[in-house]
Amino acid sequence: MDTSLIEKFIEKITHGRKERSERFYEIFSARGFLLDLDSSSGKVRLSEDSHSEDGEFLEMLQNINYKKMCNKPHQDALVLHNNEGATQNRHPYFENINTQFFDIDNSQYLTELFTHEIPVDLFRLNWERDEYGKFDQFKKCEDIPKIRVYDLEPFIARLVKAVSSVGISTWSSCEGHWGEPAYIVFDGKYHRIWFQAIFNTFIRKKLNLVCEWEWLGWDERCSINSPGGDLLELYLEIQDVARLIYDNRIFLRESKKQVCSLLTNKHRNVNKKELLNILEDFFEESTTTIGQAL
């Protein structure tokens, strides 16, 4: 990874912020951690939407040589019940993060933080994933298992975590290498088309997007590419979309519940184009009701 690219990226996302808590919040949110910031006290903590192991990984990131310490196998597979356990046993970072332990003003440290290519190994997938993405699972609108930051490449991590936080299941992601686009792969057509419906009717209206978001149905993939091959432009737009989704997660969760309540067996086997139109219409209808309730 180009060091100058990372430096420019950090400069853009921090907007010149000098307060340590705010700078930490922006940098590690960009790295994929779901954080809460109390602006009055400067207290930063892991959000309740985080995976239970995110605190452990965040603690390892205090060390610039963290890659030598992190030796767990990466997972694309679903790990059910991954957030169970007594509250008293969870990582202290869910209560408060001491930002002084992180060398966020060191360019070499930040380069290491955002340079971490995760190896792809499809054989890590387990059979529990086979149920995900099917019509009945999508319609139940249950919480999906949380994803570890550890398993995500740095520049796509925030988007994947944000998408997961609103009940959309993915199983693979890539920040883009050797000139290839970044992408995320969804668990089946229902999760992919629901995200596409949100993207078309909500995200596009809220953001001035310049990258190409292409929907590839053959493997339920969303490919993201900067037309001019500008990686900085690509990564900043991914950040903008992820931030918008997560900031509106309560609204988007409620909209999915309402939309799923309208789905019947007649929607099970409609073609993708028709399903997209249906979900977009349902989403537009739900926004009025939810907006009034919120």
C-alpha positions as a LaTeX table, in Angstrom:
\begin{tabular}{lrrr}
\hline
Residue & $x$ (\AA) & $y$ (\AA) & $z$ (\AA) \\
\hline
Met1 & 0.00 & 0.00 & 0.00 \\
Asp2 & 1.24 & 3.46 & $-0.97$ \\
Thr3 & 2.22 & 5.38 & 2.20 \\
Ser4 & 1.31 & 8.72 & 0.64 \\
Leu5 & $-2.18$ & 7.41 & $-0.15$ \\
Ile6 & $-2.74$ & 6.45 & 3.48 \\
Glu7 & $-1.44$ & 9.82 & 4.67 \\
Lys8 & $-3.83$ & 11.66 & 2.34 \\
Phe9 & $-6.68$ & 9.38 & 3.41 \\
Ile10 & $-6.04$ & 10.07 & 7.11 \\
Glu11 & $-5.82$ & 13.80 & 6.46 \\
Lys12 & $-9.19$ & 13.73 & 4.68 \\
Ile13 & $-11.10$ & 11.67 & 7.23 \\
Thr14 & $-9.78$ & 13.59 & 10.24 \\
His15 & $-10.45$ & 16.99 & 8.61 \\
Gly16 & $-7.54$ & 18.48 & 10.54 \\
Arg17 & $-9.05$ & 17.58 & 13.92 \\
Lys18 & $-6.58$ & 18.14 & 16.76 \\
Glu19 & $-8.55$ & 16.72 & 19.69 \\
Arg20 & $-7.11$ & 13.28 & 20.35 \\
Ser21 & $-10.46$ & 11.59 & 21.06 \\
Glu22 & $-11.99$ & 12.93 & 17.84 \\
Arg23 & $-8.93$ & 12.01 & 15.80 \\
Phe24 & $-8.92$ & 8.49 & 17.26 \\
Tyr25 & $-12.64$ & 8.14 & 16.62 \\
Glu26 & $-12.32$ & 9.07 & 12.95 \\
Ile27 & $-9.27$ & 6.89 & 12.27 \\
Phe28 & $-10.54$ & 3.74 & 13.95 \\
Ser29 & $-14.08$ & 4.17 & 12.64 \\
Ala30 & $-12.50$ & 4.29 & 9.18 \\
Arg31 & $-10.63$ & 1.08 & 10.03 \\
Gly32 & $-13.97$ & $-0.65$ & 10.65 \\
Phe33 & $-14.56$ & $-0.36$ & 14.38 \\
Leu34 & $-18.08$ & 0.70 & 15.42 \\
Leu35 & $-17.44$ & 3.39 & 18.01 \\
Asp36 & $-19.41$ & 5.78 & 20.21 \\
Leu37 & $-17.93$ & 9.19 & 21.05 \\
Asp38 & $-19.14$ & 11.42 & 23.87 \\
Ser39 & $-18.07$ & 14.82 & 22.60 \\
Ser40 & $-18.52$ & 16.52 & 25.99 \\
Ser41 & $-16.24$ & 14.14 & 27.90 \\
Gly42 & $-14.07$ & 12.88 & 25.04 \\
Lys43 & $-14.87$ & 9.30 & 26.05 \\
Val44 & $-14.68$ & 6.73 & 23.24 \\
Arg45 & $-15.99$ & 3.18 & 23.49 \\
Leu46 & $-16.96$ & 0.25 & 21.30 \\
Ser47 & $-20.59$ & 0.32 & 20.22 \\
Glu48 & $-22.95$ & $-2.44$ & 21.30 \\
Asp49 & $-23.21$ & $-3.32$ & 17.59 \\
Ser50 & $-19.59$ & $-4.52$ & 17.70 \\
His51 & $-18.49$ & $-8.14$ & 17.62 \\
Ser52 & $-17.47$ & $-9.42$ & 21.06 \\
Glu53 & $-13.87$ & $-9.99$ & 19.84 \\
Asp54 & $-13.39$ & $-6.49$ & 18.41 \\
Gly55 & $-12.06$ & $-5.24$ & 21.74 \\
Glu56 & $-9.35$ & $-7.87$ & 21.78 \\
Phe57 & $-8.25$ & $-6.96$ & 18.25 \\
Leu58 & $-8.36$ & $-3.25$ & 19.00 \\
Glu59 & $-6.09$ & $-3.81$ & 22.00 \\
Met60 & $-3.60$ & $-5.66$ & 19.78 \\
Leu61 & $-3.56$ & $-2.67$ & 17.45 \\
Gln62 & $-1.77$ & $-0.67$ & 20.14 \\
Asn63 & 1.39 & $-2.38$ & 18.85 \\
Ile64 & 2.78 & $-1.38$ & 15.45 \\
Asn65 & 3.82 & $-5.03$ & 15.02 \\
Tyr66 & 0.29 & $-6.30$ & 15.61 \\
Lys67 & 0.41 & $-8.61$ & 12.59 \\
Lys68 & 2.90 & $-10.82$ & 14.40 \\
Met69 & 0.54 & $-11.05$ & 17.38 \\
Cys70 & $-2.70$ & $-11.75$ & 15.50 \\
Asn71 & $-2.59$ & $-15.42$ & 14.56 \\
Lys72 & $-6.24$ & $-16.48$ & 14.69 \\
Pro73 & $-7.65$ & $-18.03$ & 11.53 \\
His74 & $-9.75$ & $-15.63$ & 9.50 \\
Gln75 & $-13.43$ & $-16.44$ & 9.06 \\
Asp76 & $-15.79$ & $-15.97$ & 6.18 \\
Ala77 & $-18.05$ & $-18.54$ & 7.79 \\
Leu78 & $-20.89$ & $-17.63$ & 10.10 \\
Val79 & $-20.12$ & $-18.03$ & 13.77 \\
Leu80 & $-23.47$ & $-18.21$ & 15.47 \\
His81 & $-23.95$ & $-16.95$ & 19.04 \\
Asn82 & $-20.69$ & $-15.03$ & 18.74 \\
Asn83 & $-21.79$ & $-12.32$ & 21.17 \\
Glu84 & $-23.05$ & $-14.46$ & 24.00 \\
Gly85 & $-21.46$ & $-14.36$ & 27.42 \\
Ala86 & $-21.75$ & $-12.50$ & 30.68 \\
Thr87 & $-21.43$ & $-8.73$ & 30.53 \\
Gln88 & $-18.70$ & $-8.77$ & 33.15 \\
Asn89 & $-16.51$ & $-10.89$ & 30.85 \\
Arg90 & $-16.62$ & $-8.60$ & 27.86 \\
His91 & $-13.68$ & $-6.43$ & 26.89 \\
Pro92 & $-13.22$ & $-3.16$ & 28.85 \\
Tyr93 & $-13.18$ & $-1.23$ & 25.56 \\
Phe94 & $-16.97$ & $-1.58$ & 25.48 \\
Glu95 & $-16.92$ & 0.88 & 28.39 \\
Asn96 & $-13.95$ & 3.12 & 27.66 \\
Ile97 & $-10.91$ & 3.14 & 25.35 \\
Asn98 & $-7.71$ & 4.78 & 26.54 \\
Thr99 & $-6.71$ & 6.51 & 23.31 \\
Gln100 & $-3.28$ & 7.38 & 24.74 \\
Phe101 & $-2.19$ & 3.80 & 24.07 \\
Phe102 & $-2.48$ & 4.28 & 20.29 \\
Asp103 & 0.27 & 6.05 & 18.34 \\
Ile104 & $-2.13$ & 7.84 & 15.98 \\
Asp105 & 0.28 & 10.69 & 15.18 \\
Asn106 & 2.89 & 8.29 & 13.83 \\
Ser107 & 2.63 & 7.94 & 10.03 \\
Gln108 & 4.46 & 4.60 & 10.08 \\
Tyr109 & 1.97 & 3.22 & 12.59 \\
Leu110 & $-0.99$ & 4.43 & 10.52 \\
Thr111 & 0.49 & 2.84 & 7.41 \\
Glu112 & 0.66 & $-0.50$ & 9.21 \\
Leu113 & $-2.88$ & $-0.02$ & 10.53 \\
Phe114 & $-4.31$ & 0.37 & 7.02 \\
Thr115 & $-2.11$ & $-2.22$ & 5.28 \\
His116 & $-3.50$ & $-5.66$ & 5.93 \\
Glu117 & $-4.58$ & $-7.92$ & 3.07 \\
Ile118 & $-6.77$ & $-10.78$ & 4.27 \\
Pro119 & $-6.17$ & $-14.10$ & 2.44 \\
Val120 & $-9.22$ & $-15.47$ & 0.63 \\
Asp121 & $-10.05$ & $-19.10$ & 1.41 \\
Leu122 & $-13.52$ & $-20.23$ & 0.38 \\
Phe123 & $-13.10$ & $-23.50$ & 2.27 \\
Arg124 & $-13.53$ & $-21.61$ & 5.54 \\
Leu125 & $-17.26$ & $-21.40$ & 4.76 \\
Asn126 & $-19.51$ & $-23.63$ & 6.85 \\
Trp127 & $-22.85$ & $-25.24$ & 6.11 \\
Glu128 & $-24.76$ & $-22.93$ & 8.46 \\
Arg129 & $-24.34$ & $-20.25$ & 5.82 \\
Asp130 & $-26.44$ & $-22.29$ & 3.39 \\
Glu131 & $-29.60$ & $-21.13$ & 5.22 \\
Tyr132 & $-28.60$ & $-17.47$ & 4.93 \\
Gly133 & $-29.84$ & $-15.63$ & 1.90 \\
Lys134 & $-32.87$ & $-17.85$ & 1.40 \\
Phe135 & $-36.30$ & $-16.22$ & 1.29 \\
Asp136 & $-37.53$ & $-17.51$ & 4.66 \\
Gln137 & $-34.37$ & $-16.43$ & 6.47 \\
Phe138 & $-34.48$ & $-12.96$ & 4.92 \\
Lys139 & $-38.19$ & $-12.52$ & 5.69 \\
Lys140 & $-37.75$ & $-13.45$ & 9.37 \\
Cys141 & $-35.71$ & $-10.27$ & 9.70 \\
Glu142 & $-33.68$ & $-11.68$ & 12.59 \\
Asp143 & $-30.38$ & $-10.21$ & 13.74 \\
Ile144 & $-27.51$ & $-11.67$ & 11.77 \\
Pro145 & $-24.26$ & $-12.79$ & 13.41 \\
Lys146 & $-21.84$ & $-9.91$ & 13.89 \\
Ile147 & $-18.63$ & $-9.71$ & 11.85 \\
Arg148 & $-15.14$ & $-9.29$ & 13.34 \\
Val149 & $-13.05$ & $-6.34$ & 12.18 \\
Tyr150 & $-10.12$ & $-8.78$ & 12.23 \\
Asp151 & $-11.61$ & $-10.62$ & 9.23 \\
Leu152 & $-11.93$ & $-7.56$ & 7.01 \\
Glu153 & $-9.50$ & $-5.67$ & 4.79 \\
Pro154 & $-9.00$ & $-2.11$ & 6.12 \\
Phe155 & $-10.50$ & 0.01 & 3.35 \\
Ile156 & $-13.70$ & $-2.05$ & 2.96 \\
Ala157 & $-14.18$ & $-2.91$ & 6.66 \\
Arg158 & $-16.37$ & 0.05 & 7.61 \\
Leu159 & $-18.81$ & $-0.58$ & 4.77 \\
Val160 & $-19.15$ & $-4.28$ & 5.58 \\
Lys161 & $-19.69$ & $-3.58$ & 9.27 \\
Ala162 & $-22.26$ & $-0.87$ & 8.52 \\
Val163 & $-24.16$ & $-3.12$ & 6.09 \\
Ser164 & $-24.17$ & $-5.91$ & 8.68 \\
Ser165 & $-25.49$ & $-3.55$ & 11.38 \\
Val166 & $-28.71$ & $-3.00$ & 9.40 \\
Gly167 & $-29.42$ & $-6.71$ & 8.93 \\
Ile168 & $-27.81$ & $-7.37$ & 5.54 \\
Ser169 & $-25.69$ & $-10.50$ & 5.38 \\
Thr170 & $-22.41$ & $-10.67$ & 3.43 \\
Trp171 & $-19.77$ & $-13.36$ & 3.23 \\
Ser172 & $-16.81$ & $-11.88$ & 1.38 \\
Ser173 & $-15.28$ & $-8.49$ & 0.70 \\
Cys174 & $-12.21$ & $-6.95$ & $-0.91$ \\
Glu175 & $-10.83$ & $-3.42$ & $-0.86$ \\
Gly176 & $-9.46$ & $-3.83$ & $-4.38$ \\
His177 & $-5.94$ & $-4.84$ & $-5.44$ \\
Trp178 & $-3.78$ & $-4.37$ & $-8.51$ \\
Gly179 & $-6.25$ & $-2.00$ & $-10.14$ \\
Glu180 & $-9.27$ & $-4.23$ & $-9.53$ \\
Pro181 & $-12.48$ & $-2.74$ & $-8.05$ \\
Ala182 & $-13.42$ & $-3.12$ & $-4.40$ \\
Tyr183 & $-16.42$ & $-5.35$ & $-3.78$ \\
Ile184 & $-18.71$ & $-7.03$ & $-1.29$ \\
Val185 & $-20.57$ & $-10.29$ & $-1.88$ \\
Phe186 & $-24.02$ & $-10.78$ & $-0.36$ \\
Asp187 & $-25.66$ & $-13.90$ & 1.00 \\
Gly188 & $-28.09$ & $-14.58$ & $-1.80$ \\
Lys189 & $-30.25$ & $-12.38$ & $-3.99$ \\
Tyr190 & $-32.58$ & $-11.08$ & $-1.26$ \\
His191 & $-29.83$ & $-9.47$ & 0.81 \\
Arg192 & $-28.15$ & $-8.09$ & $-2.32$ \\
Ile193 & $-31.31$ & $-6.68$ & $-3.85$ \\
Trp194 & $-32.41$ & $-5.18$ & $-0.53$ \\
Phe195 & $-29.10$ & $-3.32$ & $-0.30$ \\
Gln196 & $-29.49$ & $-2.25$ & $-3.93$ \\
Ala197 & $-32.99$ & $-0.93$ & $-3.15$ \\
Ile198 & $-31.64$ & 1.09 & $-0.20$ \\
Phe199 & $-28.78$ & 2.33 & $-2.35$ \\
Asn200 & $-31.06$ & 3.50 & $-5.17$ \\
Thr201 & $-33.79$ & 5.09 & $-3.07$ \\
Phe202 & $-31.86$ & 6.41 & $-0.06$ \\
Ile203 & $-28.08$ & 6.55 & $-0.42$ \\
Arg204 & $-28.02$ & 8.06 & $-3.91$ \\
Lys205 & $-30.38$ & 10.81 & $-2.76$ \\
Lys206 & $-28.25$ & 11.68 & 0.26 \\
Leu207 & $-24.75$ & 11.60 & $-1.24$ \\
Asn208 & $-23.08$ & 13.02 & $-4.33$ \\
Leu209 & $-21.51$ & 9.80 & $-5.56$ \\
Val210 & $-18.79$ & 9.69 & $-8.21$ \\
Cys211 & $-17.78$ & 6.02 & $-8.17$ \\
Glu212 & $-19.42$ & 3.23 & $-10.15$ \\
Trp213 & $-21.45$ & 0.85 & $-7.98$ \\
Glu214 & $-22.15$ & $-2.11$ & $-10.24$ \\
Trp215 & $-24.52$ & $-4.96$ & $-9.33$ \\
Leu216 & $-23.29$ & $-8.32$ & $-10.58$ \\
Gly217 & $-26.03$ & $-10.89$ & $-10.15$ \\
Trp218 & $-23.97$ & $-13.95$ & $-11.06$ \\
Asp219 & $-22.45$ & $-14.07$ & $-7.58$ \\
Glu220 & $-24.62$ & $-11.41$ & $-5.86$ \\
Arg221 & $-21.73$ & $-8.97$ & $-5.80$ \\
Cys222 & $-21.57$ & $-5.19$ & $-5.62$ \\
Ser223 & $-18.44$ & $-3.94$ & $-7.37$ \\
Ile224 & $-17.19$ & $-0.43$ & $-6.54$ \\
Asn225 & $-14.80$ & 1.38 & $-8.83$ \\
Ser226 & $-13.49$ & 4.91 & $-9.30$ \\
Pro227 & $-13.91$ & 5.81 & $-13.00$ \\
Gly228 & $-10.48$ & 7.42 & $-13.10$ \\
Gly229 & $-8.79$ & 4.69 & $-11.08$ \\
Asp230 & $-8.34$ & 7.09 & $-8.15$ \\
Leu231 & $-7.98$ & 4.91 & $-5.04$ \\
Leu232 & $-8.28$ & 7.85 & $-2.66$ \\
Glu233 & $-11.58$ & 8.84 & $-4.28$ \\
Leu234 & $-12.75$ & 5.22 & $-4.05$ \\
Tyr235 & $-11.87$ & 4.76 & $-0.39$ \\
Leu236 & $-13.35$ & 8.10 & 0.68 \\
Glu237 & $-16.64$ & 7.36 & $-1.06$ \\
Ile238 & $-16.81$ & 3.94 & 0.60 \\
Gln239 & $-16.36$ & 5.75 & 3.92 \\
Asp240 & $-19.15$ & 8.20 & 3.12 \\
Val241 & $-21.60$ & 5.44 & 2.24 \\
Ala242 & $-20.68$ & 3.40 & 5.32 \\
Arg243 & $-21.06$ & 6.42 & 7.61 \\
Leu244 & $-24.48$ & 7.24 & 6.17 \\
Ile245 & $-25.72$ & 3.67 & 6.62 \\
Tyr246 & $-24.49$ & 3.36 & 10.20 \\
Asp247 & $-25.71$ & 6.81 & 11.25 \\
Asn248 & $-29.18$ & 5.81 & 9.99 \\
Arg249 & $-29.08$ & 2.22 & 11.24 \\
Ile250 & $-32.18$ & 2.50 & 13.46 \\
Phe251 & $-34.23$ & 3.84 & 10.56 \\
Leu252 & $-32.87$ & 1.21 & 8.15 \\
Arg253 & $-33.47$ & $-1.64$ & 10.60 \\
Glu254 & $-37.06$ & $-0.55$ & 11.09 \\
Ser255 & $-37.59$ & $-0.15$ & 7.36 \\
Lys256 & $-36.40$ & $-3.71$ & 6.78 \\
Lys257 & $-38.86$ & $-5.01$ & 9.39 \\
Gln258 & $-41.72$ & $-3.20$ & 7.73 \\
Val259 & $-40.73$ & $-4.31$ & 4.24 \\
Cys260 & $-40.30$ & $-7.92$ & 5.32 \\
Ser261 & $-43.77$ & $-7.88$ & 6.89 \\
Leu262 & $-45.18$ & $-7.08$ & 3.43 \\
Leu263 & $-43.44$ & $-9.98$ & 1.68 \\
Thr264 & $-45.54$ & $-13.04$ & 0.87 \\
Asn265 & $-44.88$ & $-16.33$ & $-0.91$ \\
Lys266 & $-45.73$ & $-14.69$ & $-4.22$ \\
His267 & $-42.49$ & $-12.70$ & $-3.90$ \\
Arg268 & $-40.38$ & $-15.80$ & $-3.37$ \\
Asn269 & $-39.58$ & $-16.57$ & $-6.99$ \\
Val270 & $-40.04$ & $-13.30$ & $-8.88$ \\
Asn271 & $-37.16$ & $-12.29$ & $-11.11$ \\
Lys272 & $-34.51$ & $-9.96$ & $-9.78$ \\
Lys273 & $-35.57$ & $-6.88$ & $-11.72$ \\
Glu274 & $-39.16$ & $-7.20$ & $-10.54$ \\
Leu275 & $-38.06$ & $-7.92$ & $-6.98$ \\
Leu276 & $-35.89$ & $-4.80$ & $-6.98$ \\
Asn277 & $-38.86$ & $-2.68$ & $-8.08$ \\
Ile278 & $-41.05$ & $-4.24$ & $-5.40$ \\
Leu279 & $-38.51$ & $-3.66$ & $-2.62$ \\
Glu280 & $-37.89$ & $-0.08$ & $-3.74$ \\
Asp281 & $-41.63$ & 0.63 & $-3.64$ \\
Phe282 & $-41.98$ & $-1.04$ & $-0.23$ \\
Phe283 & $-39.03$ & 0.95 & 1.08 \\
Glu284 & $-40.47$ & 4.24 & $-0.14$ \\
Glu285 & $-43.78$ & 3.39 & 1.56 \\
Ser286 & $-42.05$ & 2.51 & 4.82 \\
Thr287 & $-40.07$ & 5.76 & 5.00 \\
Thr288 & $-43.17$ & 7.86 & 5.64 \\
Thr289 & $-44.42$ & 5.67 & 8.48 \\
Ile290 & $-41.03$ & 5.28 & 10.11 \\
Gly291 & $-40.20$ & 8.98 & 9.71 \\
Gln292 & $-43.34$ & 9.91 & 11.58 \\
Ala293 & $-42.61$ & 7.38 & 14.33 \\
Leu294 & $-39.01$ & 8.57 & 14.79 \\
\hline
\end{tabular}
